[in-house]
């Protein structure tokens, strides 16, 4: 049984999509460069970057809380209604407070990040030692130790570091993402030739 000549095969559809992605390698390179530039701008203005990050997170939490409150009125049963309503109101208050006082919000978020990194580091160290029979377990332990130390440094310097940690993380993330996107675009250009 043969397929009609006009029906694309899965392999040809994937090849067409790859060709379309390779044809736009320049856009990936430009996007990567833009991310890198924005990352350095964020690093040059870490306080402003921190405030913007907190305002963004606060707005997301506020919107999530409003949606949860609306959802509460659609739930059947008083027990679930009050649960969703209370949770939604807490989100609205938390998001509103973060937007009202972004520096206080930065303090709370910075402490949460420090604690999360410390706990994650401990879990990674235990996971690495737990998989000693496999290859590369030492790298997991080293990764866990670095993450744990980073979390402990953030916690030890809290609340002083709250005004710059989020902006620093944003800047570094933008730069790393930009380098990755730029390298991806350049790799696509090389594959095109």
Secondary structure, 3 states (H helix, E strand, C coil): CCCCCCCCCHHHHHHHHHHHHHHCHHHHHHHHHHHHHHHHHHHHCHHHHHHHHHHHHHHHHHHHHHHHHHHHCCCCCHHHHHHHHHHHHHHHHHHHHHHHCHHHHHHHHHHHHHHHHHHHHHHHHHHHHHCCCCCCHHHHHHHHHHHHHHHHHHHHCCCHHHHCHHHHHHHHHHHHHHHHHHHHHHHHHHHHC
